[in-house]
Amino acid sequence: MAAEYEAGLVSGFAAEAVDVVVVGAGPAGMSAATRAASAGLSVVLLDEQDAVGGQIYRAIGRADGRRKEILGPDYAAGAAVADAFARSGARHVAHASVWQVTRERSVHCLKDGKVGSFDARRVILATGALERPFPIPGWTLPGVLTAGAAQILLKSAGEVPTEPPVLAGCGPLLYLLGWQYVRAGVPIRALVDTTRHEDRWRAKKHLLSALRAWPFLSKGLKLIRTLRDAGVLGPGKGELALCARGNVQPQS
Ligand SMILES: Cc1cc2nc3c(=O)[nH]c(=O)nc-3n(C[C@H](O)[C@H](O)[C@H](O)COP(=O)(O)OP(=O)(O)OC[C@H]3O[C@@H](n4cnc5c(N)ncnc54)[C@H](O)[C@@H]3O)c2cc1C
């Protein structure tokens, strides 16, 4: 297989020499590609998705005004990043899954069922992060989604739950999703934060450095205020939260 590949026998498109290959069309990859192209380099940006945006700016090129309003200013800011990339002269190759980068900086990908490769002088990996859900009893039942999957549906198709959902878990993405659902007019039954009191207590030693990043704290507080005003957090929701904390245990 390797020899065939070297000879280009199974290659869907001939190996192409470029200055820079960037893998990942999220904000990091788009910005790197834009910067490299503006320095006069030939740049190819590969991503397995159908459009640029990555996780945070997913489907930004298709989002109308209403969707941007629901998803908020942090999401809408992605339009400028995507526009700058589109004007940069860097080439975007969509639906291209990179499966190998060799020591010689040959980048091999699969696009539309065909193998292709680029010989790059430099390779930038900007492949981002993955959601890391942990399994709990019932997590494969119909109607149960991870927060990331729910947000992907909202960003890429404007889809929201038809029944009031319970949002359970911890971390900022859950609160962001709740805030976006409130803006989309979705009634939320409750937001159940499963963070244990002892974990909150342990995090207190980072309070000072957190205060230095006050714009992020203030953003988080605004999300929480919106959720409180919408009745998603606050009196009456605590019992459900306690009940969930008792029951949510990672599956071994
Ligand atoms: C589901 C989800 C939703 C999120 N939503 C938000 C949000 O709303 N707000 C926020 O602040 N943060 C959000 N995050 C956090 C997010 O990871 C960062 O904010 C931001 O998107 C990171 O940017 P990035 O450019 O580093 O990577 P990403 O945006 O993750 O982009 C990486 C890109 O690399 C591509 N890729 C990965 N591997 C390959 C490969 N082998 N071949 C080809 N392409 C590949 C992916 O398709 C993706 O488009 C979310 C994370 C997840 C997992």
The ligand as a Tripos MOL2 file, in Angstrom:
@<TRIPOS>MOLECULE
LIG
   53    58     1     0     0
SMALL
NO_CHARGES

@<TRIPOS>ATOM
      1 C1        -18.6970   20.7590   20.7550 C.3       1 LIG1
      2 C2        -17.9300   21.9610   21.2230 C.ar      1 LIG1
      3 C3        -18.5340   23.2030   21.2450 C.ar      1 LIG1
      4 C4        -17.8100   24.3290   21.6720 C.ar      1 LIG1
      5 N1        -18.4330   25.5320   21.6920 N.ar      1 LIG1
      6 C5        -17.7660   26.6080   22.1710 C.ar      1 LIG1
      7 C6        -18.3930   27.8780   22.2400 C.ar      1 LIG1
      8 O1        -19.5380   28.0340   21.8560 O.2       1 LIG1
      9 N2        -17.6740   28.9220   22.7480 N.ar      1 LIG1
     10 C7        -16.3730   28.7720   23.1620 C.ar      1 LIG1
     11 O2        -15.7650   29.7440   23.6240 O.2       1 LIG1
     12 N3        -15.7440   27.5880   23.0800 N.ar      1 LIG1
     13 C8        -16.4140   26.5010   22.6110 C.ar      1 LIG1
     14 N4        -15.7860   25.3040   22.5380 N.ar      1 LIG1
     15 C9        -14.3720   25.2210   22.9200 C.3       1 LIG1
     16 C10       -13.5700   25.2990   21.5970 C.3       1 LIG1
     17 O3        -12.7850   24.1430   21.5020 O.3       1 LIG1
     18 C11       -12.7070   26.5510   21.4720 C.3       1 LIG1
     19 O4        -13.3230   27.6960   21.9480 O.3       1 LIG1
     20 C12       -12.3160   26.8660   19.9970 C.3       1 LIG1
     21 O5        -13.2290   26.3630   19.0500 O.3       1 LIG1
     22 C13       -10.9630   26.2520   19.7870 C.3       1 LIG1
     23 O6        -10.4990   26.7310   18.5470 O.3       1 LIG1
     24 P1         -9.4090   25.9260   17.7230 P.3       1 LIG1
     25 O7         -9.1940   26.6790   16.4600 O.co2     1 LIG1
     26 O8         -8.2280   25.6600   18.6000 O.co2     1 LIG1
     27 O9        -10.0510   24.4950   17.4460 O.3       1 LIG1
     28 P2        -11.4650   24.0470   16.8960 P.3       1 LIG1
     29 O10       -12.4140   25.1800   16.8300 O.co2     1 LIG1
     30 O11       -11.8590   22.8360   17.6600 O.co2     1 LIG1
     31 O12       -11.1350   23.6240   15.3870 O.3       1 LIG1
     32 C14       -10.3910   22.4690   15.0870 C.3       1 LIG1
     33 C15       -10.7540   22.0190   13.6890 C.3       1 LIG1
     34 O13        -9.8630   20.9710   13.3340 O.3       1 LIG1
     35 C16       -10.5600   20.0440   12.5450 C.3       1 LIG1
     36 N5         -9.8560   18.7850   12.6200 N.ar      1 LIG1
     37 C17        -9.5070   18.0830   13.7410 C.ar      1 LIG1
     38 N6         -8.8320   16.9770   13.4170 N.ar      1 LIG1
     39 C18        -8.7330   16.9790   12.0530 C.ar      1 LIG1
     40 C19        -8.1420   16.0890   11.1090 C.ar      1 LIG1
     41 N7         -7.4800   14.9830   11.4890 N.pl3     1 LIG1
     42 N8         -8.2630   16.3680    9.7850 N.ar      1 LIG1
     43 C20        -8.9050   17.4870    9.3720 C.ar      1 LIG1
     44 N9         -9.4860   18.3700   10.2230 N.ar      1 LIG1
     45 C21        -9.3960   18.1100   11.5470 C.ar      1 LIG1
     46 C22       -11.9650   20.0060   13.1340 C.3       1 LIG1
     47 O14       -12.9010   19.5790   12.1510 O.3       1 LIG1
     48 C23       -12.1620   21.4670   13.5480 C.3       1 LIG1
     49 O15       -12.8700   22.1970   12.5740 O.3       1 LIG1
     50 C24       -16.4680   24.1810   22.0920 C.ar      1 LIG1
     51 C25       -15.8620   22.9230   22.0590 C.ar      1 LIG1
     52 C26       -16.5710   21.8240   21.6280 C.ar      1 LIG1
     53 C27       -15.8910   20.4710   21.6020 C.3       1 LIG1
@<TRIPOS>BOND
     1     1     2 1
     2     2     3 ar
     3     2    52 ar
     4     3     4 ar
     5     4     5 ar
     6     4    50 ar
     7     5     6 ar
     8     6     7 ar
     9     6    13 1
    10     7     8 2
    11     7     9 ar
    12     9    10 ar
    13    10    11 2
    14    10    12 ar
    15    12    13 ar
    16    13    14 ar
    17    14    15 1
    18    14    50 ar
    19    15    16 1
    20    16    17 1
    21    16    18 1
    22    18    19 1
    23    18    20 1
    24    20    21 1
    25    20    22 1
    26    22    23 1
    27    23    24 1
    28    24    25 2
    29    24    26 1
    30    24    27 1
    31    27    28 1
    32    28    29 2
    33    28    30 1
    34    28    31 1
    35    31    32 1
    36    32    33 1
    37    33    34 1
    38    33    48 1
    39    34    35 1
    40    35    36 1
    41    35    46 1
    42    36    37 ar
    43    36    45 ar
    44    37    38 ar
    45    38    39 ar
    46    39    40 ar
    47    39    45 ar
    48    40    41 1
    49    40    42 ar
    50    42    43 ar
    51    43    44 ar
    52    44    45 ar
    53    46    47 1
    54    46    48 1
    55    48    49 1
    56    50    51 ar
    57    51    52 ar
    58    52    53 1
@<TRIPOS>SUBSTRUCTURE
     1 LIG1         1 GROUP 0 **** ****
